[in-house]
Amino acid sequence: NIFYPMEIYNDAAELALDYLNQRYLFDEIEAEVNLAFDQLLHHLSKEIFKYFKTLAGSILLDCNLETAFEKMKGGALKVKVSRYATLMSQQTVRLLGRVINLQVLLAQYVLDSFRRNIRGILRKFQSSPLSCAVETKSFLDNTRLAHALASQQLPLDSFDTIFKEFDGRVSLLQGCGTIGNHIAEELT
């Protein structure tokens, strides 16, 4: 279990409060736990995001390209089954007497990764000529499928909501968004 090292912090905090009566030591342990847990969530969310992006890419890969790659490399091009499935389904973790909803925290971190990815795709499209529209569509298709796969295991906001947020089409009064504006600028 990935949270066994966190049990050491729980034991140290209990020792600091109950046996040593050192509130300052407990505060230091709590600060260290917050930092370590945040770094763990950050690392896990990056790995989970990378897994779903890779899985989506393998699903969207053209069969002819997949066959050619397998012949060239001499092996099957398959994404391994996620070892994070049980982690993503875990609801609670006890840490320093607190109950933490791990699934919600992982979802927030993974959602941030999807937001950064969509923002990056749209920025790249805006700084590119119109001939890159097909490439942008394939990037967005990959991200949309990865989001759909991740949404099966984590409670994420809808892809369309995130996309509209970064495209600038949150309300009806905002017109056609940054993609439409970029296309219009390139055509004139």
C-alpha positions in Angstrom: 0.0 0.0 0.0 1.3 3.4 -1.0 0.1 5.0 2.3 2.1 2.8 4.7 4.8 5.4 5.0 2.1 7.9 6.1 1.4 5.6 9.0 4.9 6.5 10.3 3.8 10.1 10.5 0.6 9.0 12.3 2.7 7.1 14.9 5.2 10.0 15.3 2.4 12.5 15.8 0.7 10.3 18.4 4.1 9.9 20.2 4.7 13.6 20.1 1.3 14.5 21.6 0.5 11.6 24.0 3.9 10.6 25.4 6.2 13.6 24.9 3.5 16.3 25.3 5.2 18.4 22.6 2.7 20.4 20.6 5.6 22.1 18.7 6.9 18.7 17.6 3.3 17.7 16.5 3.1 21.0 14.4 6.3 20.2 12.7 5.1 16.7 11.9 1.8 18.1 10.6 3.7 20.5 8.3 5.9 17.7 7.0 2.8 15.5 6.4 1.0 18.2 4.5 4.1 18.7 2.3 4.7 15.0 1.7 1.0 14.3 1.1 0.7 17.2 -1.4 3.8 15.9 -3.3 2.4 12.4 -3.3 -0.9 13.6 -4.7 0.9 15.7 -7.3 3.0 12.8 -8.5 0.1 10.3 -8.5 -2.1 12.7 -10.5 0.7 13.2 -13.1 1.0 9.5 -13.5 -2.7 8.9 -13.7 -3.1 11.7 -16.2 -0.2 10.3 -18.3 -1.8 6.8 -18.1 -5.2 8.0 -19.4 -3.6 10.1 -22.2 -1.5 7.1 -23.3 -4.5 4.8 -23.2 -6.5 7.3 -25.3 -3.7 7.6 -27.8 -3.4 3.8 -28.1 -7.2 3.6 -28.7 -7.2 6.4 -31.3 -4.1 5.1 -33.1 -4.7 4.0 -36.7 -4.6 0.3 -37.2 -2.2 0.5 -40.1 0.3 2.5 -38.0 -0.1 0.1 -35.1 0.6 -2.9 -37.3 3.7 -1.2 -38.9 5.0 -0.2 -35.5 4.5 -3.8 -34.1 6.4 -5.2 -37.2 9.2 -2.7 -36.8 9.6 -3.1 -33.0 8.7 -6.8 -32.9 6.2 -6.5 -30.1 2.6 -5.6 -29.3 1.7 -2.0 -28.7 -0.6 -2.3 -25.8 -1.0 -0.1 -22.7 -0.6 -2.0 -19.4 -3.6 -2.2 -17.1 -3.7 0.7 -14.7 -2.2 -0.1 -11.3 -4.0 3.0 -10.0 -7.5 1.7 -10.3 -7.8 0.7 -6.6 -6.2 3.9 -5.6 -8.7 5.9 -7.6 -11.6 4.0 -6.0 -10.3 4.5 -2.5 -12.6 7.0 -0.7 -10.9 7.8 2.6 -7.5 7.9 4.1 -6.8 8.6 7.8 -4.0 11.0 8.3 -3.1 12.6 11.7 -6.7 12.0 12.9 -8.3 13.5 9.9 -10.3 11.6 7.3 -9.3 12.7 3.8 -11.4 11.9 0.7 -8.6 10.7 -1.6 -10.8 10.3 -4.6 -11.9 13.9 -4.6 -8.4 15.2 -4.1 -7.0 13.0 -6.9 -9.9 14.2 -9.1 -9.0 17.9 -8.4 -5.3 17.3 -9.3 -6.1 15.3 -12.5 -8.7 17.9 -13.5 -6.0 20.6 -13.2 -3.9 18.5 -15.6 -6.7 18.4 -18.1 -7.2 22.1 -17.8 -3.5 22.8 -18.4 -3.6 20.4 -21.3 -6.6 22.0 -23.0 -5.2 25.5 -22.4 -1.9 24.4 -24.0 -3.6 22.9 -27.0 -5.7 26.1 -27.6 -2.6 28.4 -27.2 -0.7 26.3 -29.6 -3.6 26.5 -32.1 -3.8 30.3 -31.7 -0.1 30.7 -32.4 -0.2 28.4 -35.4 -1.4 28.9 -39.0 -4.8 27.5 -39.9 -3.1 24.4 -41.5 -2.6 23.1 -38.0 -6.3 22.7 -37.4 -6.3 18.9 -38.1 -3.4 18.5 -35.6 -5.3 20.5 -33.0 -8.4 18.4 -33.6 -6.5 15.2 -33.0 -5.0 16.6 -29.8 -8.5 17.6 -28.6 -9.9 14.1 -29.6 -7.1 12.5 -27.5 -7.8 14.7 -24.6 -11.6 14.2 -24.8 -11.2 10.4 -24.9 -8.7 10.5 -22.0 -11.1 12.7 -20.0 -14.0 10.2 -20.7 -11.9 7.3 -19.6 -10.7 9.1 -16.4 -14.3 10.2 -15.7 -15.3 6.6 -15.4 -13.1 6.3 -12.3 -12.9 9.9 -10.9 -15.5 12.5 -10.4 -14.4 15.1 -13.0 -16.2 18.1 -14.5 -17.5 17.6 -18.0 -15.0 18.0 -20.9 -17.3 20.5 -22.7 -17.5 22.7 -19.6 -13.7 22.8 -19.4 -13.3 23.3 -23.1 -15.8 26.2 -23.2 -14.1 27.8 -20.3 -10.8 28.0 -22.1 -12.3 28.7 -25.5 -14.1 31.7 -24.0 -17.6 30.5 -24.6 -19.0 30.3 -21.1 -22.0 32.4 -21.8 -24.2 33.0 -24.9 -23.0 36.6 -25.2 -19.4 35.7 -25.8 -19.7 34.8 -29.5 -17.8 32.1 -31.2 -14.8 31.8 -28.8 -11.1 32.0 -29.4 -11.1 29.1 -31.9 -13.7 30.8 -34.1 -11.9 34.2 -33.8 -8.5 32.6 -34.8 -10.1 30.9 -37.8 -11.7 34.2 -38.9 -8.4 36.1 -38.5 -6.6 33.5 -40.5 -9.1 33.5 -43.3 -9.0 37.3 -43.7 
